[in-house]
Amino acid sequence: MAGLKSFALSLFGKEDMITNKAALITGGARGIGLGVATQLASEGYAIVLTGRTPEEQIKEPINKIKSFGTPVIYINGDVASDESRKAVMQKVDSEFGRLDVLVNNAGVAPRVRMDILATTEESFDFVLDINLKGTFFLSQRVANYMVEEVKQNIGITPIIINVSSISAYTSSTARGEYCISKAGISMITALFADRLAEYGINVYEIRPGIIATEMTAAVKEKYDRLILEESILPFKRWGTPEDVANAVSVLCSGKLAYSTGEIINVDGGFHIRRL
């Protein structure tokens, strides 16, 4: 990948790149990813979205993103697949010639919630292949691309943002594989923040709390009770994809340039320990 980027820059030069900053957002077909894509497009970013949903099924939200007038590409693929990851980066390079932001958002819950005493290897592999392995190896591929951008001194200051979850530190024994995958993302953040600091590439983690998406729709009644009646959150409301998107926007602003490896909680105060 590094060779591909170096070749592209040496062949075409800076003028071949689009002038917009470019953001790659995984799991961008719905929920948090779609919210982030919409926010960044409104700020002028060219957008590459990846997702497992066929494009014809999400034309309306994609058209909404395009309405901001910035280039938008949707790639149907699976971050768990190396072939898909490679194809995504080739598309980014050929269409935009640059990448300023990676938002690792793609994630799945177990197809069936099971007690950890009964969880299957199939479920474990399904969740970790997408949530953890996909995030690690896409970050690796993108990081090499971004390092080349920095070395070429073309005025790009790339960043990587990993979307994890309060499940990174909160036990849920009916979906242990999900918790493990999110805890792993926290370490991915620390590792890449450490490794890429010498290139001035900042790496951050956002930990959403209870966010209203398709993933949480199945347990809406439970969380309504916990939020409104049992007061597990200082802010007594659900979070929204827009809440997470606003945090991404702040991190992309460059105003936290001297911070890396930081965790931004977008959870209504859930992380506060209180009696």
Secondary structure, DSSP 8 states (H G I E B T S, - for coil): -HHHHHHHHHHH-GGGS-SS-EEEESSTTSHHHHHHHHHHHHTT-EEEEEESS-GGGGHHHHHHHHTTSS-EEEEE--TT-HHHHHHHHHHHHHHTS---EEEE------SS---TTT--HHHHHHHHIIIIIHHHHHHHHHHHHHHHHHHTTSS---EEEEE--GGGTS--TTSHHHHHHHHHHHHHHHHHHHHHGGGT-EEEEEEE-SB-SHHHHTTHHHHHHHHHTS--SSS-S-B-HHHHHHHHHHHHTTTTTT--S-EEEESTTTTS---
